[in-house]
Amino acid sequence: MWRNTARPVMIGFLDARACFPALVFVVYWSWTTFYIAAIGVAFFAIISWFGLTVPTMLRFIRRLLVGPVRPAVPVWKRRRLA
């Protein structure tokens, strides 16, 4: 019972977060929200097909923007000759 609590919530083959754009479409019916919901569900389906979740995808995007080298110690606190 408790062993599956760390897994992402899935509804069918989609992550449960993919239902949010569809919910927005159901609440406010228009072609614009339909397109937004379709793009959102497709995005979530693609990242779940690659085996990623939303937090890991956000981390991946952040790494692409910032770069692969991010030192934990600030430049002014580094020991250069040690």
PyMOL CGO cylinders between C-alpha atoms (Angstrom):
from pymol import cmd
from pymol.cgo import CYLINDER

trace = [
    CYLINDER, 0.00, 0.00, 0.00, 2.68, 2.50, 0.96, 0.3, 1, 1, 1, 1, 1, 1,
    CYLINDER, 2.68, 2.50, 0.96, 5.22, 1.43, -1.63, 0.3, 1, 1, 1, 1, 1, 1,
    CYLINDER, 5.22, 1.43, -1.63, 3.55, 3.38, -4.47, 0.3, 1, 1, 1, 1, 1, 1,
    CYLINDER, 3.55, 3.38, -4.47, 3.21, 6.69, -2.63, 0.3, 1, 1, 1, 1, 1, 1,
    CYLINDER, 3.21, 6.69, -2.63, 6.33, 8.23, -4.22, 0.3, 1, 1, 1, 1, 1, 1,
    CYLINDER, 6.33, 8.23, -4.22, 5.21, 7.52, -7.78, 0.3, 1, 1, 1, 1, 1, 1,
    CYLINDER, 5.21, 7.52, -7.78, 3.54, 10.28, -9.81, 0.3, 1, 1, 1, 1, 1, 1,
    CYLINDER, 3.54, 10.28, -9.81, -0.24, 10.09, -10.02, 0.3, 1, 1, 1, 1, 1, 1,
    CYLINDER, -0.24, 10.09, -10.02, -1.27, 8.67, -13.38, 0.3, 1, 1, 1, 1, 1, 1,
    CYLINDER, -1.27, 8.67, -13.38, -4.67, 8.80, -15.05, 0.3, 1, 1, 1, 1, 1, 1,
    CYLINDER, -4.67, 8.80, -15.05, -4.46, 6.20, -17.76, 0.3, 1, 1, 1, 1, 1, 1,
    CYLINDER, -4.46, 6.20, -17.76, -1.16, 6.83, -19.49, 0.3, 1, 1, 1, 1, 1, 1,
    CYLINDER, -1.16, 6.83, -19.49, -0.98, 10.57, -18.64, 0.3, 1, 1, 1, 1, 1, 1,
    CYLINDER, -0.98, 10.57, -18.64, 0.37, 12.34, -15.62, 0.3, 1, 1, 1, 1, 1, 1,
    CYLINDER, 0.37, 12.34, -15.62, -2.44, 13.76, -13.49, 0.3, 1, 1, 1, 1, 1, 1,
    CYLINDER, -2.44, 13.76, -13.49, -1.07, 17.26, -14.07, 0.3, 1, 1, 1, 1, 1, 1,
    CYLINDER, -1.07, 17.26, -14.07, -2.07, 16.89, -17.72, 0.3, 1, 1, 1, 1, 1, 1,
    CYLINDER, -2.07, 16.89, -17.72, -5.70, 17.06, -16.65, 0.3, 1, 1, 1, 1, 1, 1,
    CYLINDER, -5.70, 17.06, -16.65, -5.37, 20.70, -15.57, 0.3, 1, 1, 1, 1, 1, 1,
    CYLINDER, -5.37, 20.70, -15.57, -5.37, 22.13, -19.12, 0.3, 1, 1, 1, 1, 1, 1,
    CYLINDER, -5.37, 22.13, -19.12, -8.32, 19.89, -19.97, 0.3, 1, 1, 1, 1, 1, 1,
    CYLINDER, -8.32, 19.89, -19.97, -10.13, 21.12, -16.85, 0.3, 1, 1, 1, 1, 1, 1,
    CYLINDER, -10.13, 21.12, -16.85, -9.59, 24.72, -17.95, 0.3, 1, 1, 1, 1, 1, 1,
    CYLINDER, -9.59, 24.72, -17.95, -11.11, 23.83, -21.31, 0.3, 1, 1, 1, 1, 1, 1,
    CYLINDER, -11.11, 23.83, -21.31, -14.12, 22.17, -19.68, 0.3, 1, 1, 1, 1, 1, 1,
    CYLINDER, -14.12, 22.17, -19.68, -14.74, 25.19, -17.45, 0.3, 1, 1, 1, 1, 1, 1,
    CYLINDER, -14.74, 25.19, -17.45, -14.38, 27.79, -20.22, 0.3, 1, 1, 1, 1, 1, 1,
    CYLINDER, -14.38, 27.79, -20.22, -15.36, 26.46, -23.66, 0.3, 1, 1, 1, 1, 1, 1,
    CYLINDER, -15.36, 26.46, -23.66, -13.67, 28.24, -26.55, 0.3, 1, 1, 1, 1, 1, 1,
    CYLINDER, -13.67, 28.24, -26.55, -11.36, 27.37, -29.41, 0.3, 1, 1, 1, 1, 1, 1,
    CYLINDER, -11.36, 27.37, -29.41, -8.46, 29.16, -27.74, 0.3, 1, 1, 1, 1, 1, 1,
    CYLINDER, -8.46, 29.16, -27.74, -8.71, 27.14, -24.54, 0.3, 1, 1, 1, 1, 1, 1,
    CYLINDER, -8.71, 27.14, -24.54, -9.15, 23.99, -26.63, 0.3, 1, 1, 1, 1, 1, 1,
    CYLINDER, -9.15, 23.99, -26.63, -5.86, 24.68, -28.41, 0.3, 1, 1, 1, 1, 1, 1,
    CYLINDER, -5.86, 24.68, -28.41, -4.13, 25.46, -25.11, 0.3, 1, 1, 1, 1, 1, 1,
    CYLINDER, -4.13, 25.46, -25.11, -5.51, 22.27, -23.57, 0.3, 1, 1, 1, 1, 1, 1,
    CYLINDER, -5.51, 22.27, -23.57, -4.51, 20.16, -26.58, 0.3, 1, 1, 1, 1, 1, 1,
    CYLINDER, -4.51, 20.16, -26.58, -0.97, 21.56, -26.55, 0.3, 1, 1, 1, 1, 1, 1,
    CYLINDER, -0.97, 21.56, -26.55, -0.74, 21.08, -22.77, 0.3, 1, 1, 1, 1, 1, 1,
    CYLINDER, -0.74, 21.08, -22.77, -1.93, 17.49, -22.87, 0.3, 1, 1, 1, 1, 1, 1,
    CYLINDER, -1.93, 17.49, -22.87, 0.41, 16.74, -25.80, 0.3, 1, 1, 1, 1, 1, 1,
    CYLINDER, 0.41, 16.74, -25.80, 3.34, 18.29, -23.88, 0.3, 1, 1, 1, 1, 1, 1,
    CYLINDER, 3.34, 18.29, -23.88, 2.62, 16.20, -20.78, 0.3, 1, 1, 1, 1, 1, 1,
    CYLINDER, 2.62, 16.20, -20.78, 2.16, 13.07, -22.89, 0.3, 1, 1, 1, 1, 1, 1,
    CYLINDER, 2.16, 13.07, -22.89, 5.51, 13.62, -24.61, 0.3, 1, 1, 1, 1, 1, 1,
    CYLINDER, 5.51, 13.62, -24.61, 7.46, 14.16, -21.40, 0.3, 1, 1, 1, 1, 1, 1,
    CYLINDER, 7.46, 14.16, -21.40, 5.79, 11.15, -19.78, 0.3, 1, 1, 1, 1, 1, 1,
    CYLINDER, 5.79, 11.15, -19.78, 6.68, 9.08, -22.86, 0.3, 1, 1, 1, 1, 1, 1,
    CYLINDER, 6.68, 9.08, -22.86, 10.33, 10.02, -22.24, 0.3, 1, 1, 1, 1, 1, 1,
    CYLINDER, 10.33, 10.02, -22.24, 9.93, 8.92, -18.61, 0.3, 1, 1, 1, 1, 1, 1,
    CYLINDER, 9.93, 8.92, -18.61, 10.08, 12.40, -17.09, 0.3, 1, 1, 1, 1, 1, 1,
    CYLINDER, 10.08, 12.40, -17.09, 7.79, 14.17, -14.67, 0.3, 1, 1, 1, 1, 1, 1,
    CYLINDER, 7.79, 14.17, -14.67, 7.03, 17.88, -14.53, 0.3, 1, 1, 1, 1, 1, 1,
    CYLINDER, 7.03, 17.88, -14.53, 9.58, 18.69, -11.77, 0.3, 1, 1, 1, 1, 1, 1,
    CYLINDER, 9.58, 18.69, -11.77, 12.35, 16.82, -13.59, 0.3, 1, 1, 1, 1, 1, 1,
    CYLINDER, 12.35, 16.82, -13.59, 11.46, 18.57, -16.85, 0.3, 1, 1, 1, 1, 1, 1,
    CYLINDER, 11.46, 18.57, -16.85, 11.63, 21.94, -15.11, 0.3, 1, 1, 1, 1, 1, 1,
    CYLINDER, 11.63, 21.94, -15.11, 15.05, 21.01, -13.71, 0.3, 1, 1, 1, 1, 1, 1,
    CYLINDER, 15.05, 21.01, -13.71, 16.18, 20.00, -17.19, 0.3, 1, 1, 1, 1, 1, 1,
    CYLINDER, 16.18, 20.00, -17.19, 15.02, 23.32, -18.67, 0.3, 1, 1, 1, 1, 1, 1,
    CYLINDER, 15.02, 23.32, -18.67, 16.74, 25.21, -15.85, 0.3, 1, 1, 1, 1, 1, 1,
    CYLINDER, 16.74, 25.21, -15.85, 19.96, 23.32, -16.55, 0.3, 1, 1, 1, 1, 1, 1,
    CYLINDER, 19.96, 23.32, -16.55, 19.74, 24.22, -20.23, 0.3, 1, 1, 1, 1, 1, 1,
    CYLINDER, 19.74, 24.22, -20.23, 19.28, 27.90, -19.39, 0.3, 1, 1, 1, 1, 1, 1,
    CYLINDER, 19.28, 27.90, -19.39, 21.92, 28.15, -16.67, 0.3, 1, 1, 1, 1, 1, 1,
    CYLINDER, 21.92, 28.15, -16.67, 24.52, 25.76, -18.05, 0.3, 1, 1, 1, 1, 1, 1,
    CYLINDER, 24.52, 25.76, -18.05, 26.04, 22.53, -16.85, 0.3, 1, 1, 1, 1, 1, 1,
    CYLINDER, 26.04, 22.53, -16.85, 28.65, 24.08, -14.51, 0.3, 1, 1, 1, 1, 1, 1,
    CYLINDER, 28.65, 24.08, -14.51, 27.13, 25.63, -11.42, 0.3, 1, 1, 1, 1, 1, 1,
    CYLINDER, 27.13, 25.63, -11.42, 29.63, 25.69, -8.57, 0.3, 1, 1, 1, 1, 1, 1,
    CYLINDER, 29.63, 25.69, -8.57, 28.20, 25.45, -5.07, 0.3, 1, 1, 1, 1, 1, 1,
    CYLINDER, 28.20, 25.45, -5.07, 30.82, 27.74, -3.53, 0.3, 1, 1, 1, 1, 1, 1,
    CYLINDER, 30.82, 27.74, -3.53, 30.76, 31.44, -4.52, 0.3, 1, 1, 1, 1, 1, 1,
    CYLINDER, 30.76, 31.44, -4.52, 33.78, 32.82, -6.35, 0.3, 1, 1, 1, 1, 1, 1,
    CYLINDER, 33.78, 32.82, -6.35, 34.89, 35.00, -3.42, 0.3, 1, 1, 1, 1, 1, 1,
    CYLINDER, 34.89, 35.00, -3.42, 34.95, 32.02, -1.02, 0.3, 1, 1, 1, 1, 1, 1,
    CYLINDER, 34.95, 32.02, -1.02, 36.96, 29.61, -3.19, 0.3, 1, 1, 1, 1, 1, 1,
    CYLINDER, 36.96, 29.61, -3.19, 40.41, 28.53, -2.06, 0.3, 1, 1, 1, 1, 1, 1,
    CYLINDER, 40.41, 28.53, -2.06, 42.54, 28.93, -5.15, 0.3, 1, 1, 1, 1, 1, 1,
    CYLINDER, 42.54, 28.93, -5.15, 45.91, 27.66, -3.89, 0.3, 1, 1, 1, 1, 1, 1,
    CYLINDER, 45.91, 27.66, -3.89, 44.74, 24.82, -1.65, 0.3, 1, 1, 1, 1, 1, 1,
]
cmd.load_cgo(trace, "trace")
